[in-house]
């Protein structure tokens, strides 16, 4: 498969790009500081750079079978009302704009894939529940999830599947930033959780990599617009329930409506 991995110079992105290449896939590494293999230097939050990079990638790949959007930053840590607006803007640019720009620029190459093409985006802490002191990150990742759902709805008649995954807690540069911020900025709960994580990310990402392999494969055809947790959801069996999932709100961002529709509160 011809695959593109963004944010592949370090952390989760580099780990996944390396593993996918080891599996025999042709991997394009897109990052601000790419390090090896077929690599393209690009800041995904800059549309002009992303558009130009798509042209460069098209010279190497006549089509793209799958994209793994890993590029992102954590952004400012601390109370939202103390956040520098420019840092807020930068975080949304890297995480949300960067994801959209990547998909938008490479969409024509995805449509040329000989089989159903796949896009995998990343969720993060604060995307499905409030995460105090990480507002910019949480809001940007929530936006990514809604983008995934929206594109899946628009592409129902096209040979494309797009999903988001929650990889689980992994010790990366972002965790180092949490520890450096300390309990005063990040909160004691965040510090305690960070200190419990193993420093070797390989074992922590083994199940996430399995999920990514599944979502890139034909076994996942028709599963789209979902947020799937690598450590918690029964994704190895999802192919058996593709039709049931497609017609439900399972693995989506939705309101919970009580059976009595809230009448007792009116």
Residue pairs with C-beta under 8 A, 6 or more apart in sequence:
1 25
1 26
1 65
1 66
1 216
2 25
2 26
2 28
2 61
2 63
2 64
2 65
2 66
2 113
3 20
3 25
3 26
3 27
3 28
3 64
3 65
3 66
3 67
3 68
3 216
4 27
4 28
4 30
4 57
4 64
4 66
4 67
4 68
4 102
4 106
5 13
5 16
5 17
5 20
5 27
5 28
5 29
5 30
5 67
5 68
5 70
6 13
6 30
6 31
6 44
6 67
6 68
6 69
6 70
6 71
6 98
6 102
7 13
7 30
7 31
7 44
7 69
7 70
7 71
7 72
8 14
8 16
8 17
8 27
8 29
8 30
8 31
8 34
8 35
8 39
8 70
9 29
9 31
9 32
9 33
9 34
9 35
10 172
10 173
11 70
11 170
11 172
11 173
11 174
11 201
12 70
12 122
12 167
12 170
12 172
12 201
12 205
12 208
13 31
13 68
13 70
13 71
14 35
15 201
15 202
15 205
15 209
16 68
16 70
16 205
16 209
16 212
17 27
17 29
17 37
17 68
19 209
20 27
20 68
20 212
21 27
21 37
23 213
26 38
26 61
27 37
27 38
28 38
28 39
28 40
28 57
28 60
28 61
29 35
29 36
29 37
29 38
29 39
29 40
30 39
30 40
30 42
30 44
30 53
30 57
30 71
30 102
31 39
31 41
31 42
31 71
32 41
32 42
32 43
33 41
34 40
34 41
38 60
40 53
40 56
40 57
42 49
42 50
42 52
42 53
43 49
43 50
44 50
44 71
44 94
44 97
44 98
44 99
44 101
44 102
45 90
45 93
45 94
45 97
45 98
45 101
46 101
47 97
47 101
47 105
50 98
50 101
50 102
50 104
50 105
51 105
53 105
54 105
54 106
54 108
54 109
57 64
57 106
57 109
58 109
61 109
62 109
62 112
63 109
63 110
63 112
63 113
63 114
64 106
64 109
64 110
64 112
64 113
64 117
65 113
65 115
65 117
65 118
65 216
66 117
66 118
66 119
66 120
66 216
67 102
67 103
67 106
67 110
67 118
67 119
67 120
68 120
68 212
69 98
69 99
69 102
69 103
69 119
69 120
69 121
69 122
70 122
71 94
71 98
71 99
71 102
72 94
72 95
72 98
72 99
72 122
72 124
72 140
72 141
73 90
73 91
73 94
73 95
73 137
73 174
74 91
74 134
74 137
74 174
74 177
74 178
75 87
75 88
75 90
75 91
75 94
75 95
75 134
75 136
75 137
75 140
76 83
76 84
76 87
76 88
76 91
76 136
77 133
77 134
77 177
77 178
77 181
77 185
77 186
78 133
78 181
78 185
78 186
79 132
79 133
80 135
80 136
83 135
83 136
87 136
88 135
88 136
91 136
91 137
91 140
92 136
92 139
92 140
92 143
94 140
95 124
95 137
95 140
95 141
95 143
95 144
96 140
96 143
96 144
96 147
99 121
99 144
99 147
100 147
103 119
103 151
103 162
110 117
110 119
110 160
111 117
111 158
111 159
111 160
113 159
115 159
115 218
116 159
116 160
116 161
116 218
116 221
117 159
117 160
117 161
118 160
118 161
118 162
118 215
118 216
118 220
119 151
119 160
119 161
119 162
119 163
120 162
120 163
120 164
120 165
120 212
120 215
120 216
121 144
121 145
121 147
121 148
121 162
121 163
121 164
121 165
122 141
122 144
122 164
122 165
122 166
122 167
123 141
123 144
123 145
123 164
123 165
123 166
123 227
124 137
124 138
124 141
124 166
125 131
125 134
125 137
125 138
125 141
126 134
126 135
126 137
126 138
126 139
126 141
126 142
127 138
127 141
127 142
127 144
127 145
127 166
127 227
128 142
128 145
128 227
128 253
130 138
131 137
131 138
132 187
133 185
133 186
133 187
133 190
134 186
134 190
142 253
144 164
145 164
145 227
145 253
146 253
148 162
148 163
148 164
148 225
148 226
148 227
149 225
149 252
149 253
151 160
151 162
151 225
152 161
152 162
152 163
152 224
152 225
152 226
153 225
155 162
155 224
160 224
161 215
161 220
161 221
161 222
161 223
161 224
162 224
162 225
163 215
163 220
163 223
163 224
163 225
163 226
163 227
163 228
164 226
164 227
164 228
165 208
165 211
165 212
165 215
165 227
165 228
165 229
165 230
166 227
166 228
166 229
166 230
166 231
166 232
167 205
167 208
167 230
168 204
168 207
168 208
168 229
168 230
168 231
168 232
169 175
169 193
169 197
169 204
170 197
170 201
170 204
170 205
170 208
171 194
171 197
171 198
171 199
171 200
171 201
171 204
172 201
175 194
175 197
178 186
178 190
178 191
178 194
179 186
179 191
179 194
179 195
182 191
183 190
183 191
197 204
198 204
207 230
207 231
208 230
208 231
210 230
210 236
211 228
211 230
211 235
214 220
214 235
214 236
214 238
215 223
215 228
219 239
220 238
220 239
221 242
222 242
222 243
222 246
223 238
223 239
223 242
223 245
223 246
224 246
225 252
226 245
226 250
226 251
226 252
227 251
227 252
227 253
228 235
228 238
228 251
233 251
238 245
244 250
245 251
